[in-house]
Amino acid sequence: MTGYKNFFERIARIVNAPRDESISELELSDLGLSRADLAMLRSGAPNARERILSMASQFGLSEDDLNAHPELSLELAEKCGHCRQAKTCRDAIRSGSRLPQEKCPNSGFYSALSDL
């Protein structure tokens, strides 16, 4: 797998592409995604990238820090996209409040990465 610079931007473009747009197998492979992964990502709550980056920042992590660990990207996106707290996080982002770390299914990943 290559090309992980700006992984989250690339994955957001693919996930948000119109359903009738053809996504090549090479493009999916480059990101380490299967068609099933793409379907799972598309079925989650929108704006997972924004929530992921906002929560990561609360742990002192930047997008570059996350891009340095592309092996976690799919799991972060899957958990965030299907999290029951997505509305809570969205509302916190909109109001400028802190996101609920204790309810985040990805908080363990963020915490571990911030300790590196």
C-alpha positions as a printed NumPy array, in Angstrom:
array([[  0.   ,   0.   ,   0.   ],
       [  1.351,   3.358,  -0.977],
       [  0.347,   6.965,  -1.045],
       [ -0.854,   7.581,   2.504],
       [ -0.088,  11.274,   2.515],
       [ -3.396,  12.96 ,   3.271],
       [ -5.055,   9.569,   3.752],
       [ -8.176,  10.992,   5.34 ],
       [ -8.683,  13.499,   2.533],
       [ -8.34 ,  10.764,  -0.085],
       [-10.674,   8.415,   1.726],
       [-13.249,  11.189,   2.243],
       [-13.221,  11.911,  -1.49 ],
       [-13.809,   8.255,  -2.318],
       [-16.488,   7.723,   0.327],
       [-18.333,  10.881,  -0.656],
       [-18.082,  10.266,  -4.397],
       [-21.442,   9.909,  -6.15 ],
       [-22.626,   6.309,  -6.058],
       [-22.563,   6.077,  -9.83 ],
       [-18.932,   7.235, -10.051],
       [-16.6  ,   4.375, -10.796],
       [-13.915,   3.89 ,  -8.142],
       [-11.071,   1.868,  -9.605],
       [ -9.726,  -1.243,  -7.959],
       [ -6.268,   0.385,  -8.088],
       [ -7.489,   3.419,  -6.159],
       [ -9.147,   1.223,  -3.53 ],
       [ -6.086,  -0.997,  -3.322],
       [ -3.797,   2.   ,  -2.934],
       [ -5.733,   2.899,   0.221],
       [ -5.956,  -0.69 ,   1.404],
       [ -9.723,  -0.844,   0.935],
       [-11.964,  -3.551,  -0.426],
       [-15.375,  -2.915,  -1.982],
       [-16.868,  -4.185,   1.307],
       [-14.786,  -1.619,   3.242],
       [-16.063,   1.111,   0.938],
       [-19.677,   0.033,   1.493],
       [-19.124,   0.017,   5.27 ],
       [-17.587,   3.493,   5.216],
       [-20.388,   4.855,   3.054],
       [-23.024,   3.468,   5.432],
       [-21.709,   5.393,   8.451],
       [-22.679,   8.806,   9.775],
       [-21.372,  11.618,   7.559],
       [-18.418,  13.818,   8.504],
       [-16.443,  11.14 ,  10.34 ],
       [-13.22 ,  12.816,   9.206],
       [-14.159,  16.025,  10.996],
       [-14.997,  14.104,  14.183],
       [-11.819,  12.012,  13.979],
       [ -9.59 ,  15.06 ,  13.568],
       [-11.399,  16.998,  16.306],
       [-11.144,  14.164,  18.81 ],
       [ -7.526,  13.469,  17.866],
       [ -6.679,  17.119,  18.498],
       [ -8.017,  16.789,  22.05 ],
       [ -5.298,  14.185,  22.556],
       [ -2.682,  16.512,  21.066],
       [ -2.607,  14.673,  17.727],
       [ -2.578,  16.259,  14.285],
       [ -3.715,  14.901,  10.944],
       [ -0.039,  14.215,  10.162],
       [  0.192,  12.099,  13.329],
       [ -2.77 ,  10.031,  12.161],
       [ -1.409,   9.764,   8.616],
       [  1.79 ,   8.335,  10.101],
       [ -0.272,   5.309,  11.229],
       [ -2.346,   4.382,   8.18 ],
       [ -2.903,   0.881,   9.553],
       [ -5.349,   2.426,  12.056],
       [ -7.208,   4.612,   9.59 ],
       [ -9.872,   2.162,   8.504],
       [-10.689,   1.135,  12.063],
       [-10.843,   4.763,  13.22 ],
       [-13.184,   5.611,  10.34 ],
       [-15.363,   2.54 ,  10.862],
       [-15.8  ,   3.078,  14.596],
       [-16.392,   6.797,  14.218],
       [-18.798,   6.425,  11.323],
       [-20.92 ,   3.897,  13.193],
       [-20.602,   5.407,  16.668],
       [-23.813,   6.066,  18.581],
       [-22.28 ,   9.34 ,  19.817],
       [-21.792,  10.862,  16.343],
       [-24.567,  13.426,  16.906],
       [-23.112,  14.354,  20.307],
       [-19.696,  14.901,  18.735],
       [-21.152,  16.855,  15.821],
       [-23.021,  19.131,  18.213],
       [-19.883,  19.638,  20.337],
       [-17.85 ,  20.578,  17.253],
       [-20.528,  23.047,  16.135],
       [-20.688,  24.681,  19.559],
       [-16.93 ,  24.703,  20.083],
       [-17.234,  22.412,  23.121],
       [-14.959,  19.535,  24.031],
       [-15.948,  16.201,  22.549],
       [-16.939,  13.391,  24.958],
       [-13.654,  11.454,  25.202],
       [-15.1  ,   8.99 ,  27.701],
       [-17.753,   7.929,  25.173],
       [-15.45 ,   7.725,  22.148],
       [-14.772,   4.178,  20.904],
       [-11.484,   5.434,  19.429],
       [-10.168,   7.136,  22.58 ],
       [ -7.85 ,   4.208,  23.308],
       [ -6.182,   4.624,  19.919],
       [ -5.784,   8.361,  20.387],
       [ -4.399,   7.911,  23.873],
       [ -1.887,   5.276,  22.721],
       [ -0.751,   7.417,  19.79 ],
       [ -0.326,  10.452,  22.007],
       [  1.971,   8.429,  24.282],
       [  4.355,   7.575,  21.409]])
